[in-house]
Amino acid sequence: MALALCKELSAIEALEEALVNCYRTQIGSLPGFEQRRHLSQLRDANEELHKLSGSQPVDYDLPAIGDAYALKFHLMRADNLLISLGACKSAKALPERAQVLDLGSGTGSSAWALAAWTATKGGSYDIASIEECQEMTKTSQMLWRSLQRQNRLSGASISLASAMPTCDILVANHLLSMPLNPSDARRQMKLFGTYAAQIRSGGVGIILTPNVDEKLALTQRAVQSLFNEGFELILEEENAEPPRNVTTSDHRRPVELCQLRRELDQMGESAGVGQVFRDPEFDDPYFGFYGRLTIFRRP
């Protein structure tokens, strides 16, 4: 895969341009009736995502839920993983070539982050995604095809794999932070344990979780289970500032993405759907690490 990174842009800004171009093309090219229906679905899905702020379960089977999620969280998740990769490299725990397992991959932000990392820092990675929600997977595949077509990041070396029996890097990017009932929590712990067992000797795991007490409980259980299995803790940071050598941005709003969201609001009002994103202060995404990062290694 060879994509073109403009020299004046950081990696995350290049990804922002790619995301904005993708959705401008995708939604803008829809015929009138289909565009109105999609904007209506996007509005409803965005309303559903507001439940996250109240620690309520979200229906991830809603139409357009993947698009709504991507327009809010995709760049934030990619930015956070870029910071995490920098921390791994500083701890001399990031292999130059690796097989990566992305657990709870969502809209595919980890693959985007790895593409940006390899384009700017080097390395070569195969990544396999584990995601139960079909709507999120559909969005992930659409976004990856768009990133390839746009030719944004020259020198990126990353390939998508359908499955892998073992891995060098396990990523759980906000997987263990969702509000869960006890049976769902047990299922996710079992899922996490199953894939953590696939980490090769010397391999690492990266867990990213919002730094909010009620959302840390499941992560703390997962980390304790790893200690019980003999894993080593490499790093644990809360609300850490990005290391200086990481290609990322400080806490700020992504201007182009926020502008796209205002455009979609205007399109929704013109189509009689109403505003798609009701509350800019809540809805608008931002860059910058805002949670807890835990990195562990299998001896």
Solvent accessible surface area in square Angstrom, and as a share of the most:
residue,aa,sasa,rsa
1,M,75,0.34
2,A,77,0.60
3,L,3,0.01
4,A,49,0.38
5,L,44,0.22
6,C,56,0.34
7,K,206,0.87
8,E,141,0.63
9,L,40,0.20
10,S,32,0.21
11,A,0,0.00
12,I,0,0.00
13,E,51,0.23
14,A,1,0.01
15,L,0,0.00
16,E,8,0.03
17,E,57,0.26
18,A,0,0.00
19,L,0,0.00
20,V,3,0.02
21,N,53,0.27
22,C,7,0.04
23,Y,0,0.00
24,R,91,0.33
25,T,94,0.55
26,Q,53,0.23
27,I,1,0.01
28,G,48,0.46
29,S,82,0.53
30,L,49,0.24
31,P,81,0.51
32,G,60,0.58
33,F,153,0.64
34,E,71,0.32
35,Q,36,0.16
36,R,114,0.42
37,R,124,0.45
38,H,29,0.13
39,L,0,0.00
40,S,25,0.16
41,Q,54,0.24
42,L,0,0.00
43,R,69,0.25
44,D,66,0.34
45,A,0,0.00
46,N,4,0.02
47,E,69,0.31
48,E,22,0.10
49,L,7,0.03
50,H,23,0.10
51,K,74,0.31
52,L,22,0.11
53,S,82,0.53
54,G,47,0.46
55,S,51,0.33
56,Q,93,0.41
57,P,105,0.66
58,V,21,0.12
59,D,64,0.33
60,Y,52,0.20
61,D,110,0.57
62,L,49,0.25
63,P,68,0.43
64,A,10,0.08
65,I,0,0.00
66,G,0,0.00
67,D,10,0.05
68,A,0,0.00
69,Y,25,0.10
70,A,0,0.00
71,L,0,0.00
72,K,20,0.08
73,F,21,0.09
74,H,0,0.00
75,L,1,0.00
76,M,6,0.03
77,R,21,0.08
78,A,0,0.00
79,D,0,0.00
80,N,1,0.01
81,L,1,0.00
82,L,1,0.00
83,I,3,0.01
84,S,0,0.00
85,L,2,0.01
86,G,1,0.01
87,A,10,0.08
88,C,0,0.00
89,K,86,0.37
90,S,72,0.46
91,A,38,0.30
92,K,181,0.77
93,A,9,0.07
94,L,26,0.13
95,P,49,0.31
96,E,113,0.50
97,R,185,0.67
98,A,8,0.07
99,Q,55,0.24
100,V,1,0.00
101,L,2,0.01
102,D,2,0.01
103,L,0,0.00
104,G,23,0.22
105,S,10,0.07
106,G,10,0.10
107,T,3,0.02
108,G,6,0.06
109,S,8,0.05
110,S,1,0.01
111,A,8,0.06
112,W,2,0.01
113,A,0,0.00
114,L,2,0.01
115,A,0,0.00
116,A,0,0.00
117,W,6,0.02
118,T,5,0.03
119,A,23,0.18
120,T,50,0.29
121,K,67,0.28
122,G,30,0.29
123,G,22,0.21
124,S,27,0.17
125,Y,4,0.02
126,D,53,0.28
127,I,2,0.01
128,A,0,0.00
129,S,56,0.36
130,I,40,0.20
131,E,51,0.23
132,E,119,0.53
133,C,16,0.10
134,Q,152,0.67
135,E,35,0.16
136,M,10,0.04
137,T,45,0.26
138,K,121,0.51
139,T,8,0.05
140,S,21,0.14
141,Q,101,0.45
142,M,30,0.14
143,L,0,0.00
144,W,20,0.07
145,R,125,0.45
146,S,4,0.02
147,L,0,0.00
148,Q,83,0.37
149,R,172,0.63
150,Q,45,0.20
151,N,79,0.41
152,R,44,0.16
153,L,0,0.00
154,S,63,0.41
155,G,56,0.54
156,A,5,0.04
157,S,42,0.27
158,I,10,0.05
159,S,55,0.35
160,L,93,0.46
161,A,34,0.26
162,S,114,0.74
163,A,77,0.60
164,M,15,0.07
165,P,114,0.72
166,T,49,0.29
167,C,0,0.00
168,D,31,0.16
169,I,1,0.01
170,L,1,0.01
171,V,2,0.01
172,A,1,0.01
173,N,13,0.07
174,H,11,0.05
175,L,20,0.10
176,L,3,0.01
177,S,5,0.03
178,M,54,0.24
179,P,36,0.23
180,L,56,0.28
181,N,80,0.41
182,P,94,0.59
183,S,61,0.39
184,D,42,0.22
185,A,12,0.09
186,R,145,0.53
187,R,106,0.39
188,Q,21,0.09
189,M,33,0.15
190,K,155,0.66
191,L,43,0.21
192,F,2,0.01
193,G,36,0.35
194,T,69,0.40
195,Y,41,0.16
196,A,4,0.03
197,A,68,0.53
198,Q,44,0.20
199,I,4,0.02
200,R,88,0.32
201,S,88,0.57
202,G,48,0.46
203,G,5,0.05
204,V,1,0.01
205,G,0,0.00
206,I,1,0.01
207,I,2,0.01
208,L,1,0.01
209,T,2,0.01
210,P,16,0.10
211,N,42,0.22
212,V,63,0.36
213,D,121,0.63
214,E,120,0.54
215,K,44,0.19
216,L,7,0.03
217,A,56,0.44
218,L,18,0.09
219,T,2,0.01
220,Q,93,0.41
221,R,116,0.42
222,A,0,0.00
223,V,15,0.09
224,Q,97,0.43
225,S,39,0.25
226,L,5,0.02
227,F,79,0.33
228,N,111,0.57
229,E,129,0.58
230,G,42,0.40
231,F,14,0.06
232,E,81,0.36
233,L,81,0.40
234,I,42,0.21
235,L,46,0.23
236,E,79,0.36
237,E,68,0.30
238,E,90,0.40
239,N,82,0.42
240,A,19,0.15
241,E,123,0.55
242,P,22,0.14
243,P,44,0.28
244,R,248,0.90
245,N,81,0.41
246,V,12,0.07
247,T,30,0.18
248,T,26,0.15
249,S,16,0.10
250,D,104,0.54
251,H,91,0.41
252,R,76,0.28
253,R,94,0.34
254,P,0,0.00
255,V,104,0.60
256,E,80,0.36
257,L,1,0.00
258,C,16,0.10
259,Q,82,0.37
260,L,3,0.01
261,R,0,0.00
262,R,63,0.23
263,E,45,0.20
264,L,3,0.01
265,D,8,0.04
266,Q,114,0.51
267,M,55,0.24
268,G,0,0.00
269,E,95,0.43
270,S,103,0.66
271,A,32,0.24
272,G,57,0.55
273,V,13,0.07
274,G,27,0.26
275,Q,90,0.40
276,V,2,0.01
277,F,1,0.00
278,R,129,0.47
279,D,56,0.29
280,P,59,0.37
281,E,140,0.63
282,F,69,0.29
283,D,2,0.01
284,D,13,0.07
285,P,0,0.00
286,Y,67,0.25
287,F,0,0.00
288,G,2,0.02
289,F,3,0.01
290,Y,50,0.19
291,G,2,0.02
292,R,30,0.11
293,L,3,0.01
294,T,0,0.00
295,I,0,0.00
296,F,1,0.01
297,R,69,0.25
298,R,61,0.22
299,P,88,0.56
